[in-house]
Amino acid sequence: MIKLRGEQVVDLETSLGVFLGLWGIAYLLGRLKAVRQRGIQVKPFFIMYKSEKVEKWLQGIAMRTSFWGKFASFSVGLGVVLMISSVAFLLFNLIRSLQVGGGFAEVTLLIPGLTIRSPEPLLFFFLSVPIILLIHEGAHGIVAILEKIKVKSGGVAALVTLIAGFVEPDEEEFKKAPAKSRMKVLAVGSSANVVFSFLVAGLLLIHPFFAVGLPTPIRSTFYGDLSGIQISGLAEGSGAAIAGIRVEDVITHINGVPVTSFDSFNLKPGETVSVSILRGTEVILFQVTTQASVRDPTKGVIGITSAFPYYPPRISLGFIWPIPVMLFLFWLWFLSFNIGLFNMLPFYPLDGDGFFNALIGTKLSESSRHLLRVSVNGFALALLAANLITTFLRAGFITI
């Protein structure tokens, strides 16, 4: 979620205690014989479930329809587009950072507990990732079977707060497979994630929050002009709550001044302000008494803990998703698209590296292919590192 300004202080000691407690319980359960017999391996801050029966499950899906064969072929072309797009984004983003007003987009790695710290984002992250991994790794396995490559096992693993899924094809069979087959297997995971993200985007277009994550040309097609901020979090007992303001209301004006972000708020503790609210199609005026900010007692707040810019959607189905559903769908879209794009970067151990190697495999000699592969790996990794460093120098250590 985009938090413009939070008044809620996260208790890091409590969070750490809960984290260690959960891992302690997981470790103790992992000592049980019944748990180990089910293929679950537990070590300190590490859990892995691995099954050799996954191939039969994937075969049932692969042979049921001709869709996957067609999608695998489509994925090769899409894989090339994603690989070029991921490198081009990092390159041109870095160039924009050197230009005045170039519109540099901040780049960070989403790591639970490190860059994702707030409870809500953590919840939606952990709800979304298993679905994304299932789609990604399931697509790998299904296409491997279609290409006559044996799938030895599959499963999921967690290391500290990082979650990973895997489908393990037979290494020798994979190496001996034609380059086109290897390209299909490697590209289909990211392609499935990106295509899935577009399906989720279709569900999100009816909600104003989705406008925040869209480029301006696309946003103007599906949404109207910025006309306020929509409340997604409200402090109990705050001036806004007492006055009758609700979550999902849109603040359009404060003291007659248009509001487009929390930067529009310049209030003092204890003053009474007129807050204009859009609720559905009705405009309501509230008198709200401000309170001292938790973070800065010299500033007044009305009790909005989180909100986002409001762009009225042009598409309407007569309802909008409740905020928790919308946030879950948003994280599902955001992670699915960006994981698909990121995974096609051509450097080891990402799928993009193997895909690039298979792509050039039939055109070059072994020595030339190795030199080109190493060079492209280094270039892509350097681009990513440069974007991360530039982000840190411009915006500091970004956390959500």
N, C-alpha and C positions, 0 to 999 in steps of 0.2 A: 504494500500500500504506500501511497505517497503521503507522507506526513509533513505538512507545511510547518507546523510547530507543535510539539508535544508538551503537555503539562504533566505527564505521567512519568515518574522516575522509576526505572527498572532496578529492582533489588538484585544486584549481581551475585551477592553471597547466597541468596535464596536460590537463584537459578543454578549456580554451581553446585549447591547442595543437592538439588533435585537431579541434576545431571549425574553426579557421582552415585547417588542412591539408586537410580535406574540401572546404571551400568553394574553396580554391585549386585542387584537382584538378578540381572541377566547372567552374570558370571556364575552365581550360585545355582541358578536353574540349569546352566550349561553343564554342571558337574553331574547332573542326574543321568543315569544310564538310559532311561526312556528317551531323553532328549538326544543323546549321542546316537542312539540307534536309528533315529529318523534323519540322519545325515546333517545334523546341525552341529557345527564346530564353534565353540566359544572360548576365546582367550581374553585377557584384559584389554578392554576397549576394541575388541574385534569379534564379530559374529559372521559366520558364513553358512548358508544353506546350499547344498549341492546335490543334484539328483541326476541319475543316468536315465531316468524314465522320460525326460523331457522330449526326446526325439519322437516317441510314439504320439505324444500330445500334439507336437508340431506337425507331424505327418497327417494327422486327422484334419488339421486346418488347411494344409498345403494342397491336399488332394481333393478338397471339397469344392473348389471353384477355380476358374481360369484366371481370376483377378490377379493373383499374386505373380503369375508368370508375366502378365502384361505390365504390372506395376514395377517388377524388377527391371524390365527393359527400359521403361520410362525413367527409372531411378539413375541409370547410367548418365543420361543427358542432364538430369537435374543435379546429379552429383558434381558434374563439371561446373555447372552454374553456381552451385553453393560454394565450391572450392574457390573459384575465381572471385565470387562476391565477398567471401570472408577475408581474403587477402586484400582485395581492393578497398574494403571498408577500413581496415587497419591502416593501410598506406595513405589513403586520402584524408582520413581522420587525423593522422599525424601531420600531414601537410597543412591542414586547416589550423592546427595548433600554432603554427608559425606565422599565420596571417592575422592581422588585426580584424576582429569581428568575424573570424573564420568559422565560428560555430562548432568548436571542438566538442565531441560527445565523450563524456567521462566513461572510462572503461574500468571495470573491477571484476574480480572473481567472486562469485557467490559461495561463501564457505560458512555453513551454519556454526554459530558460536563465535566466529571471527568477524565476518562482514555482515552476517545476518544475526542480529541480537535480540530484536524486539519480539515479544511473544506471538503477535499476530502473524508477521511474516514467517517466523519459524514454523508455525502451525500449517500455513498454506504451502510452504515449501515442502514439508514432510508429507503432506497429503498429495501433492502433485507429482513428486519425483517417482514414486512407485509406478504410477500410471505411465509416465513418460518412458521409464526403463522397460516396462512390460512391452510397450509398443516398439521401442527401439530394438531390444534384444530379440523379441519374438519375430520381428521382420527379418533380422539376420538369420535366425534359425530356419524359418520357413523357406527362405530363398536358398539357403545352403542345401536343404533337402531337395528342392526342385532342381538344383544344379548337380545332384548326385554326390554331394559331399556329406559324409557321415557327421552327425552331431553327437559328440561323446557325452556331454553333460550340459547342464545349465543351472543357474541359481542366482542368488542375491547375496550381497555382503555389505557389512557396515564397519567402517573404521572410524572410531571416535564419533564424529558427527557426519562423516561423508558416507553416502549410500551409492552402491554400484550394483549393476546387474550384469550378467554375462551369459553368453551361449558359447560353448567351447566346441568348435568343429575339429575333426581329426586333422592334425597339423600337416601330416604327409599328404593326405588327399587334397587339402586346400592348396598346398604348394604346387602339386601336380595338375591342378585344375587349369583350364584355359584362362587366359587373362580376362576375357569377357565375363566368365563366370565369377572370378574373384572380384571384379569391379561391381557386379550386381550385388554380391553378398555384402561388400563393404559400404556401398552407397545407399542401400535400401533402408538401413537404420535411420540415418539422418533424413533421408527423403520422407520416410514415414512420419517422423517427428514434425517436419515442416508442413507437410500436407495436413496432418492432424491439427497443427496450430491454426491453419486457415479455417478449418471446420469450427474450431472453438471461437475464432474471431467472428464468424457469422452469428454465433450466439451472443456475442458481446456488443454488437453494433447498436443494439437497442438501448444500451446503458450509457449515460454521459461520461462515466469514469473512463471508458475505453478510449475516448478522444485524447486523453493525456498522453497515451503511448504512441499516437499516430503522427507521421510527418504531416506538415501543414497542407500540402496539396490533397492528400487522402482525407485528412480531417475535414477540410472544407466541403468535400463531396458528401460526407455522411452526417455532418454536424453543422449547427449554426454558429454564430459568433460567441465568444466568451462573454458570459453575462452574470457572473457571480461565482460563489464557491459553495459546493454541496457538502453538508455536514455528514461525516461518517463516524464521528466519535464525540460524545458529549459527557462532561463530568457531572456526576450526581451532586445535587446541592449547589450547583453553580448558578450564577445569575441567569444564564440562558435557559437552564432547565427549569428554574423557578418561574420564569416569565412564561413558559409554555412552548419554547422552541424545541423541536424534535430532530432526531437523526433523520437524514434524507431531505430535510428542509434546505432551501437554497438561500444563502444570504446575498442579497443584491446591493443593498446600501446600508451604511452606518452613518447616522447624522446627515443623511441626504447625499453622502459621497459614495460613488460607485465602488464596489468591492470586487477585486479580481484576484486577490491573494492575501495571505496573512500580513504581507508587507503594508497593506492598506490600513491595518489596525495601528493606531497610535493613541492609546488610551492610558488614562491614569486610574489608579485604584480608587474605588468608592464613587466614581462619577456615574451618572445615569445617561445612557445613550439610546437613541432611537435606532432600532434594527429592523430593516425591511426584509421580509421573508417571502419567497415564492414557494407555495405549497401546492403542488399540482398546477392548476391554472389560477389559483387564488393568491392575491397579494395581501399580506398581513403585516401590520406594523406593531412591534413589541418595544416596550420600555424595559431596558435591561440594566441592572446595577453591576458594575465591574468589581472584580476582586483582584487582590495582589497576585502576581505571577509567582509560581513556585520557584522558577529559575531566576527571576529578577523582580524583587519586591517593589521596585520603583515603577514597574509597568503594570497596567491594568489588563485583565483578560475577562472575557464574557463566559468562558467555560467550554470552548470548542477545543477538544483534544486532537482531532484530526479532521481534515477536509481536503477536497480536491477541486481544481478549477472546473466550472460547470459550463459545458458546451451542450446546448439542447440537441438531442438526436433528431435527424430528419426522418428516420425509420421508426415507426411506432406499431407495436402489436397490441396496444391497449394495456400493457403492463411493463414493468421493468423488474429485473432480478433484485431480490433482497440483497442488501450490501454483503452479507457473508457469502452468499452464492456468487455474487459478482466478483468478489475478491478472489475466491477460489478459482473461478474461470479465468480471471486475469492472470493469476500466477501460472495456471496450466498453459495458457497461451504463451506467456512471456518465456517461461522456461523451455517449453517444447520448441519454440522457434529458435531461441538462442543456443540451446544445446545442439540442435540439428545443424545450425550454421557453424558454431564453434568446432564441432566434432569433425568438420570437413577441412579444417585448417591442415595443410600438408606438413605436419611434423609429428614425430613419434612421441607417444604411442597412440595418437588419435587415428581414426579410420581414414582420415584424409591422406595420411602418409602412405598407407598400404594401397589406397585407391590410386594415388599419383604414381606409385611404383608400378602397379599393374597397367596403368594408362600408357606409360612410356616403355613398358617391358618388351613389346614386340617391335619397337622402332630403333632401339639402340643396343650397342654391345654392352656386356656386363660391366666393364670398367666405366664406360661413359654414363650408363644408367646410375651407377653407384655415386659418381661424382656429382651428377645433376641432382640426385635425390638428397645427398648431404647438403648441397648448396641451397636447395629450396627449403629444406628443413631449417637450416640456420637462418635464412632470410625471414621465414614466417615466424619463427620463434623470437627473432630480434624485433620484428614489428610488434608482436604482442607485448614483449617486455617494454619497448619504448612507449607504447600507449599506456601501460600500467604506471610507468614512472612519471610520464607527463601528467596523468590524472592526479597522482600523489602530489606532485609539485604545485599543481594549480588548485586542487581542492582538498588536499590532505587525505587522511585515511578515511575512506567512505564506509559508513556502516548504515544499515537499515534497521 
